[in-house]
């Protein structure tokens, strides 16, 4: 009887196996997640291509950074405009609301083992304890105007009390020092070194089953991400509120206080490019935007997409050129005005006549014509953060395929190592900095009234060379 049962079981296994493999043929794995083939909202397609990066005929400041190099770049999607105040405000409100839910007790503590989180505190009163994630019930409405004293007391840390004698129209304002965004990300090039001074209190050493030191760069690195992937995880905590005081700090002997109070807060500026955002804040926004998208895809059982990120310097220049080799400006010509004498971007024209291009400060996005790939404001308005660290000699040592010089500086690094590339020039720059080849930098923790950013998303699939750009999906 036992032999019959074993025989029947074997027949069943064989029949199921044959059914799943197409009668023993190689047919691949079935029931894979569906791919949602839609253009990312607000983005345009930039095809793969080859060009002479850095090609130009000027080095006005004699910065000795003007070098050219033949490079090839993979296809990607790019925001058609710079990230606007209103788009960045969605990020600010998400962080604010997540804190409010936590303070009100709407966030549920989950079992760390269930979700695979095994991070541990390395110091403080919770040393050795597992850092348990919290899940927020976003369907719960936040009672901002509640008269309940307990609710108001719970929410009080989110607000700064104002003296009503001076601010009679506004009794309380958002306590922006509370708006910290915490996230984890993969640095595929390096292990996480437990001795890193920027460890932020979380140690990944417990993943090493042999008990040996994880080491630093390339020490005993695994051959795939699945083999000890936690060793590549890095932890960030970033205050994400824009530095609105940059308007006063950037121009000391200049009256710009109205912009301090209104540029980010007032709805009048909703569709203007966000400024006062550091490189680290731009990176945090990119991570949040990716999580927002991936969470929705997962809820609908769709396959993941590429993450949103800052463009590399090579990607930015390829996008700015619009597929036109040897151009000076994104619109293809060598001049800053059209045949009617109208300026083609927002910068500092002539001998300092800021308003000659109809803007004293940053202008509304998509006001000027786009380049041949449908990208607006690649020249002027605000300069844009790139992923790359800045080095005058980067052209000489980076690869000729998707070149990138990446260095994630810690707080103990010298200021020289904290320089990040910015491109495109801004409303306060002369025309040279608005060319497609001019390169300069700002420090990763600085916030300027003339620097913003836009995101890219790597294109998955065949790297097409043909232009698949569609018309702009939102133009203000």
Secondary structure, DSSP 8 states (H G I E B T S, - for coil): -HHHHHHHHHHHHHHHHHHHTTTT------S--B------TTEEEE--EEEEET--S--TT--S----EEEEE--EEEESS--BHHHHHHHHHHHHHHHHHHHHT-EEE--HHHHT---EE-SSTTTT-B---EEE-TTS---TT---HHHHHHHGGGEEE--TTT-TT-SEEE-GGG-EEEEEEE-TTS---TT-TT-TTEE-GGG-TT-----STTTT--SSTTSSGGGGEEEEEEE-S--TTHHHHH-TTS--HHHHHHTTTSGGGTTBB--S--HHHHHHHHHHHHHHHHHHHHHTTB-----EEE--HHHHHHHHHTT-TT-SSTTSSS-SB-TTS-BSSBS--TTT-GGGGT-SS--BTT-S---TTS---SSBSSEEEEEEE--TTHHHHS-SBS--------TTS-GGGGEEEEES--TTS-GGGGSSS-EEEEETT---TTEE--EEEE--SS---S------S---
